[in-house]
Amino acid sequence: MLMNVLSWLVFGLVVGSIARFLIPGRQNMGWFLTTVLGIVGSMVGGAISWFLFGQRGDQINPAGLIMSTIGAILVVVIARRLSVAK
């Protein structure tokens, strides 16, 4: 159980960092929000993968990392749009 939580945190941090690096401009968030961004992005990427390909996302593989990063980028773009719209 503890290893699963640590795996999610490390994977979320890696995915969130990659997504923040790929998006131009400055994102005002620290390590915690970057990790949350990566975790939420992984969930969004997994949902997109399941919807498009019908595959389960319970294994870590390169395609999962790519879809997680795409999901994290989508989360940042949507969050930016919502914060600008206010």
N, C-alpha and C positions, 0 to 999 in steps of 0.2 A: 504494500500500500504506500509506504513512504517513498519507495523508488519510483512508483507511478507518478506521485505528486512532483517529485524532483525532476523527473523526465519531462513532464508537462511544463514546468517552470523554465527549464533550460531550453527546451524546444521553442517555447513561446518567446523567450528572450532572443534567440537566434533569428527566428522568423520575423519578429517585430523590428529587430535591428536591420535586417536586410530590406524590409519594406520601407523603413524610414530612410535608408540610404538611397533607394531607388526613386523616391518621390522628391521632386525638386522643391525647394523652399525650406523654410524652417518649421519644424514641428516642436511646439513647446510641451514636451513631456519628458519625465524622468525614466529611470530604469523600471520602476513599478508599472507605469502606464505602457511602456514599451512591451513589457512581458504580457500584460493584459491584452494589448493590441495583437500580439503574436498568437495568443491562445484563442481569442475571438476569431482572428483571421484563419486559424487552423480549422475551426468549426465551420466557418463560412466556406472555405476551400473544400472541406470534406463534403459539405452539403451540395456544393456545385458538382463535385466529382460524382457523387452518388446520383444526382439528378441526371447528369449527362451520360455517364457510363455504367451506372448501376453497380458500382464496386464499393465494397466496404473500405473504410479508411482506418482500420485498426492496426495497420503495420506501418512502420517508418520506412520510407523508400524515397528515392529522388523525385518521383512524380508527386508524392505527398508533400514534399518540401516545396515544390514549385506551386502546387495548388494552394498550399497554406500561405505562401508569399503573395499569390494573386488575391486570395481572400483578405489578407491583411492590408494590401494596397486598396482594395475596394472599401474596406472599413475606414481607412484614413480619408479617402476621397469623399465618402458619404458624410463623415464627421465634419470635414471642412465645409461641405455644402450646407449642412445644417447650422453650423456656427456662423456662417456668413449671412444666411437667410434671416437670422434674428435681428 
